[in-house]
Amino acid sequence: MLPVAEGSDPDEERRHREKMARRKAVQDAEVASKRIEKGLLIVHTGPGKGKTTAAFGLLLRAVGRGRRAGVVQFIKGAWDTGERAALRRFDDLVEWHTMGEGFTWETQDRVRDVTACERAWAVAAAMLRRDDLSLVVLDELNIALRYNYLPEDEVLRALAARPAMQHVVVTGRNARPALVDAADLVTEMGATKHHFAAGVRAQEGIEF
Amino acid sequence: MLPVAEGSDPDEERRHREKMARRKAVQDAEVASKRIEKGLLIVHTGPGKGKTTAAFGLLLRAVGRGRRAGVVQFIKGAWDTGERAALRRFDDLVEWHTMGEGFTWETQDRVRDVTACERAWAVAAAMLRRDDLSLVVLDELNIALRYNYLPEDEVLRALAARPAMQHVVVTGRNARPALVDAADLVTEMGATKHHFAAGVRAQEGIEF
């Protein structure tokens, strides 16, 4: 049995109501002040978990609204992931390209990595010209930029020239400062606590 | 046309290969050292965007693996969201309960909020006893705890007593220190840059 709510005291009730009424006024004014609608350039970076995961959460939200979306994975190879399997139920709305060859320390071959990134970028650049795509996820593009596998200026130009209402999510650690400058929304995922440090392994359904 | 990869210099090629070989050795040793498999208590907190979104990304990953999952939304009311609409395609795997009455500043009624949270908690507690659920998302539970709408000790006891392989994701700002202590994985979503500050409004397919 749960304890009785503190709210049974009428004075506290009134204080709560007044506080929340003030909060609502601030909130409503804030909402009313925002009028711009535009395609957002969103960056998920930082050392914590959740960068790619949150990008696929956004994808889910978009397809739930019946919008078309594209995904290009720059680093990850063709291994099968839970999110890939799940999004097969949305093949009518999602175009998915896994173009990487695996992590750079797996291939150990810079030329091969660069070639894979260039191929992925060609697919991504084509998506950034299509106004039927409401959302484009460029997964781990930050890694490709960080290792100079792709020319930053060309990537930034293509992002800037995309259709006005197209949303783009770029993921990966160590986002380039110029990309952060260009972005509308940057979330830094900080690893406050990570189970790998406690000896827990990567598990199906959580990490992949 | 993209510039020729820097990797055409054989010396640089060799250095890259050696560096990545060292990195791979470290990486492989790290992976080998992690042997524990367990249900994770995951907390997404912080002021940035992506807390709930990343939780639904994890849900997508889990259902992609054919696992069953449950969702309880403690604060959000019954308004329709993109993720809710999308996950209807997984009604065979996902049980979804939106139990809130809206944000606390919308209801302005503490007793009503507490009652809604208690009702939501009863559903959540039942999920935390079921070993057929691989993942349970407790969306905005942190808010309910922060306002003392639920007794923290009872919530922590139920989390600790859940099936050993069940993963739980708790979202919301201002996670309680005791919850962070109990968690296996805590990601703090930091708002490095937010488009609301630039006058951009909440848009369908991105915010909801």
Chai-1 contact restraints between the chains, C-beta under 6 A:
chainA,res_idxA,chainB,res_idxB,connection_type,confidence,min_distance_angstrom,max_distance_angstrom,comment,restraint_id
A,L2,B,E118,contact,1.0,0.0,6.0,A-B,restraint_1
A,P3,B,P151,contact,1.0,0.0,6.0,A-B,restraint_2
A,A5,B,V111,contact,1.0,0.0,6.0,A-B,restraint_3
A,A5,B,V114,contact,1.0,0.0,6.0,A-B,restraint_4
A,G7,B,R110,contact,1.0,0.0,6.0,A-B,restraint_5
A,G7,B,V111,contact,1.0,0.0,6.0,A-B,restraint_6
A,G7,B,V114,contact,1.0,0.0,6.0,A-B,restraint_7
A,H16,B,R110,contact,1.0,0.0,6.0,A-B,restraint_8
A,R17,B,Q108,contact,1.0,0.0,6.0,A-B,restraint_9
A,M20,B,T104,contact,1.0,0.0,6.0,A-B,restraint_10
A,M20,B,W105,contact,1.0,0.0,6.0,A-B,restraint_11
A,M20,B,Q108,contact,1.0,0.0,6.0,A-B,restraint_12
A,A21,B,Q108,contact,1.0,0.0,6.0,A-B,restraint_13
A,R23,B,W105,contact,1.0,0.0,6.0,A-B,restraint_14
A,K24,B,W105,contact,1.0,0.0,6.0,A-B,restraint_15
A,Q27,B,W105,contact,1.0,0.0,6.0,A-B,restraint_16
A,K34,B,G199,contact,1.0,0.0,6.0,A-B,restraint_17
A,K34,B,R201,contact,1.0,0.0,6.0,A-B,restraint_18
A,I36,B,G199,contact,1.0,0.0,6.0,A-B,restraint_19
A,I36,B,V200,contact,1.0,0.0,6.0,A-B,restraint_20
A,E37,B,Q203,contact,1.0,0.0,6.0,A-B,restraint_21
A,L40,B,H195,contact,1.0,0.0,6.0,A-B,restraint_22
A,G48,B,T187,contact,1.0,0.0,6.0,A-B,restraint_23
A,K49,B,T187,contact,1.0,0.0,6.0,A-B,restraint_24
A,G50,B,A54,contact,1.0,0.0,6.0,A-B,restraint_25
A,G50,B,T187,contact,1.0,0.0,6.0,A-B,restraint_26
A,T53,B,A54,contact,1.0,0.0,6.0,A-B,restraint_27
A,T53,B,G57,contact,1.0,0.0,6.0,A-B,restraint_28
A,T53,B,L58,contact,1.0,0.0,6.0,A-B,restraint_29
A,A54,B,G50,contact,1.0,0.0,6.0,A-B,restraint_30
A,A54,B,T53,contact,1.0,0.0,6.0,A-B,restraint_31
A,A54,B,A54,contact,1.0,0.0,6.0,A-B,restraint_32
A,A54,B,G57,contact,1.0,0.0,6.0,A-B,restraint_33
A,F56,B,G57,contact,1.0,0.0,6.0,A-B,restraint_34
A,F56,B,L60,contact,1.0,0.0,6.0,A-B,restraint_35
A,G57,B,T53,contact,1.0,0.0,6.0,A-B,restraint_36
A,G57,B,A54,contact,1.0,0.0,6.0,A-B,restraint_37
A,G57,B,F56,contact,1.0,0.0,6.0,A-B,restraint_38
A,G57,B,G57,contact,1.0,0.0,6.0,A-B,restraint_39
A,L58,B,T53,contact,1.0,0.0,6.0,A-B,restraint_40
A,L60,B,F56,contact,1.0,0.0,6.0,A-B,restraint_41
A,L60,B,L60,contact,1.0,0.0,6.0,A-B,restraint_42
A,L60,B,E83,contact,1.0,0.0,6.0,A-B,restraint_43
A,L60,B,A86,contact,1.0,0.0,6.0,A-B,restraint_44
A,R61,B,G82,contact,1.0,0.0,6.0,A-B,restraint_45
A,R61,B,E83,contact,1.0,0.0,6.0,A-B,restraint_46
A,R61,B,G205,contact,1.0,0.0,6.0,A-B,restraint_47
A,A62,B,G205,contact,1.0,0.0,6.0,A-B,restraint_48
A,V63,B,A86,contact,1.0,0.0,6.0,A-B,restraint_49
A,G64,B,G82,contact,1.0,0.0,6.0,A-B,restraint_50
A,G64,B,E83,contact,1.0,0.0,6.0,A-B,restraint_51
A,G64,B,A85,contact,1.0,0.0,6.0,A-B,restraint_52
A,G64,B,A86,contact,1.0,0.0,6.0,A-B,restraint_53
A,R65,B,G82,contact,1.0,0.0,6.0,A-B,restraint_54
A,R65,B,E204,contact,1.0,0.0,6.0,A-B,restraint_55
A,R65,B,G205,contact,1.0,0.0,6.0,A-B,restraint_56
A,R67,B,G205,contact,1.0,0.0,6.0,A-B,restraint_57
A,G82,B,R61,contact,1.0,0.0,6.0,A-B,restraint_58
A,G82,B,G64,contact,1.0,0.0,6.0,A-B,restraint_59
A,G82,B,R65,contact,1.0,0.0,6.0,A-B,restraint_60
A,E83,B,L60,contact,1.0,0.0,6.0,A-B,restraint_61
A,E83,B,R61,contact,1.0,0.0,6.0,A-B,restraint_62
A,E83,B,G64,contact,1.0,0.0,6.0,A-B,restraint_63
A,A85,B,G64,contact,1.0,0.0,6.0,A-B,restraint_64
A,A86,B,L60,contact,1.0,0.0,6.0,A-B,restraint_65
A,A86,B,V63,contact,1.0,0.0,6.0,A-B,restraint_66
A,A86,B,G64,contact,1.0,0.0,6.0,A-B,restraint_67
A,R89,B,R89,contact,1.0,0.0,6.0,A-B,restraint_68
A,T104,B,M20,contact,1.0,0.0,6.0,A-B,restraint_69
A,W105,B,M20,contact,1.0,0.0,6.0,A-B,restraint_70
A,W105,B,R23,contact,1.0,0.0,6.0,A-B,restraint_71
A,W105,B,K24,contact,1.0,0.0,6.0,A-B,restraint_72
A,W105,B,Q27,contact,1.0,0.0,6.0,A-B,restraint_73
A,Q108,B,R17,contact,1.0,0.0,6.0,A-B,restraint_74
A,Q108,B,M20,contact,1.0,0.0,6.0,A-B,restraint_75
A,Q108,B,A21,contact,1.0,0.0,6.0,A-B,restraint_76
A,R110,B,G7,contact,1.0,0.0,6.0,A-B,restraint_77
A,R110,B,H16,contact,1.0,0.0,6.0,A-B,restraint_78
A,V111,B,A5,contact,1.0,0.0,6.0,A-B,restraint_79
A,V111,B,G7,contact,1.0,0.0,6.0,A-B,restraint_80
A,V114,B,A5,contact,1.0,0.0,6.0,A-B,restraint_81
A,V114,B,G7,contact,1.0,0.0,6.0,A-B,restraint_82
A,E118,B,L2,contact,1.0,0.0,6.0,A-B,restraint_83
A,P151,B,P3,contact,1.0,0.0,6.0,A-B,restraint_84
A,D184,B,H195,contact,1.0,0.0,6.0,A-B,restraint_85
A,L185,B,H194,contact,1.0,0.0,6.0,A-B,restraint_86
A,L185,B,H195,contact,1.0,0.0,6.0,A-B,restraint_87
A,V186,B,T192,contact,1.0,0.0,6.0,A-B,restraint_88
A,V186,B,K193,contact,1.0,0.0,6.0,A-B,restraint_89
A,T187,B,G48,contact,1.0,0.0,6.0,A-B,restraint_90
A,T187,B,K49,contact,1.0,0.0,6.0,A-B,restraint_91
A,T187,B,G50,contact,1.0,0.0,6.0,A-B,restraint_92
A,T187,B,M189,contact,1.0,0.0,6.0,A-B,restraint_93
A,E188,B,G190,contact,1.0,0.0,6.0,A-B,restraint_94
A,E188,B,T192,contact,1.0,0.0,6.0,A-B,restraint_95
A,M189,B,T187,contact,1.0,0.0,6.0,A-B,restraint_96
A,G190,B,E188,contact,1.0,0.0,6.0,A-B,restraint_97
A,G190,B,G190,contact,1.0,0.0,6.0,A-B,restraint_98
A,T192,B,V186,contact,1.0,0.0,6.0,A-B,restraint_99
A,T192,B,E188,contact,1.0,0.0,6.0,A-B,restraint_100
A,K193,B,V186,contact,1.0,0.0,6.0,A-B,restraint_101
A,H194,B,L185,contact,1.0,0.0,6.0,A-B,restraint_102
A,H195,B,L40,contact,1.0,0.0,6.0,A-B,restraint_103
A,H195,B,D184,contact,1.0,0.0,6.0,A-B,restraint_104
A,H195,B,L185,contact,1.0,0.0,6.0,A-B,restraint_105
A,G199,B,K34,contact,1.0,0.0,6.0,A-B,restraint_106
A,G199,B,I36,contact,1.0,0.0,6.0,A-B,restraint_107
A,V200,B,I36,contact,1.0,0.0,6.0,A-B,restraint_108
A,R201,B,K34,contact,1.0,0.0,6.0,A-B,restraint_109
A,Q203,B,E37,contact,1.0,0.0,6.0,A-B,restraint_110
A,E204,B,R65,contact,1.0,0.0,6.0,A-B,restraint_111
A,G205,B,R61,contact,1.0,0.0,6.0,A-B,restraint_112
A,G205,B,A62,contact,1.0,0.0,6.0,A-B,restraint_113
A,G205,B,R65,contact,1.0,0.0,6.0,A-B,restraint_114
A,G205,B,R67,contact,1.0,0.0,6.0,A-B,restraint_115
